[in-house]
């Protein structure tokens, strides 16, 4: 059974940084692509970053240049380095795995709904709060 567990969320002031982690266990089936999405109260769900097994990445315009997605060599942990954080980045952040073959849809489709169209597996989320 595939499980994803996010960690690293917290509270930070505008302009600050956080690094999220996602530990993956189990064997996925469709193929390898992982990503991060987020949802804030009253806002639509948004895909923000994806990474393929060959290291290719893609980002939503809202985070491009500020966030970096990466993975460890064993592909068992996914990371999201978030810099220059803004209050609009406040949300619950989730990691997911097994994206569509065209992973670009994850960061270009708004709202990212239903999740099952974009990821086969996802975690329970970690809260990120950006405020002064």
Rosetta blueprint (number, residue, H / E / L):
1 X L
2 X L
3 X E
4 X E
5 X E
6 X E
7 X E
8 X L
9 X L
10 X E
11 X E
12 X E
13 X L
14 X L
15 X L
16 X L
17 X L
18 X E
19 X E
20 X E
21 X E
22 X E
23 X E
24 X E
25 X E
26 X L
27 X L
28 X L
29 X L
30 X L
31 X L
32 X L
33 X E
34 X E
35 X E
36 X E
37 X E
38 X E
39 X E
40 X L
41 X L
42 X L
43 X L
44 X L
45 X L
46 X E
47 X E
48 X E
49 X E
50 X E
51 X E
52 X E
53 X L
54 X L
55 X L
56 X L
57 X E
58 X E
59 X E
60 X L
61 X L
62 X L
63 X L
64 X L
65 X L
66 X L
67 X E
68 X E
69 X E
70 X E
71 X E
72 X L
73 X L
74 X L
75 X L
76 X L
77 X E
78 X E
79 X E
80 X E
81 X E
82 X E
83 X L
84 X L
85 X L
86 X L
87 X H
88 X H
89 X H
90 X L
91 X E
92 X E
93 X E
94 X E
95 X E
96 X E
97 X E
98 X L
99 X L
100 X L
101 X L
102 X L
103 X L
104 X H
105 X H
106 X H
107 X H
108 X H
109 X L
110 X L
111 X L
112 X L
113 X L
114 X L
115 X H
116 X H
117 X H
118 X L
119 X L
120 X L
121 X E
122 X E
123 X L
124 X L
125 X L
126 X E
127 X E
128 X E
129 X E
130 X E
131 X L
132 X L
